[in-house]
Amino acid sequence: MSESVSLVVSGMKCGGCESNVKTKLNTLDGVLLVEAMHKEKKVDVQFDAEKISVEAISQAITDAGFVVEE
């Protein structure tokens, strides 16, 4: 089942940062679509909830060097 989440992410400062987040998330099984916007400090992710959790998505963003805000 496809779900969407919009996360507030700090630390993205440019298009390269957006690309890093997209690349990291697109390697995860279950991630269907990623849109990262550094100016809005936002990452929108469409994902298969049966394959991956929001927590795992957040952890991947953290592992890429950014901060997911609550």
C-alpha positions in Angstrom: 0.0 0.0 0.0 1.4 3.3 -1.1 1.7 6.1 1.6 3.3 9.6 1.6 5.1 11.5 4.2 6.4 15.1 4.3 9.5 15.5 6.5 11.1 18.7 7.7 14.8 18.3 7.1 17.5 20.8 8.1 21.0 21.0 6.8 20.2 20.9 3.1 21.8 24.0 1.6 21.8 23.5 -2.1 20.7 21.3 -5.1 23.6 19.0 -4.4 22.2 18.3 -0.9 18.8 17.6 -2.4 20.5 15.2 -4.8 22.3 13.4 -2.0 19.0 12.9 -0.1 17.2 11.7 -3.3 20.1 9.3 -4.1 20.2 7.8 -0.6 16.4 7.3 -0.4 16.1 5.9 -3.9 18.4 3.0 -2.9 15.9 1.9 -0.3 13.5 -0.9 -1.1 10.0 0.4 -0.9 10.7 4.0 -1.7 8.7 5.0 -4.8 9.2 8.7 -5.2 11.3 11.4 -3.5 11.2 15.2 -3.8 13.7 17.2 -1.8 13.5 21.0 -1.5 16.3 22.7 0.4 14.7 26.2 0.4 11.6 24.8 2.0 13.6 22.4 4.3 11.3 19.6 3.1 11.5 16.1 1.8 8.4 14.4 0.4 8.5 10.7 0.1 6.0 8.3 -1.4 6.7 4.7 -0.2 5.3 1.2 0.2 4.4 0.9 3.9 4.6 -2.9 3.7 8.3 -2.7 2.7 9.7 0.4 4.6 8.7 2.6 7.6 8.9 6.3 8.1 11.5 5.7 10.8 13.7 3.9 8.3 13.3 6.7 5.9 14.2 9.3 8.6 17.2 7.2 9.6 18.5 7.1 6.0 18.2 10.9 5.8 20.1 11.2 9.1 22.8 8.8 7.9 23.2 11.0 4.8 24.2 13.8 7.2 21.0 15.8 7.6 18.6 16.4 10.5 15.0 15.3 10.4 13.0 17.6 12.7 10.1 16.4 14.8 
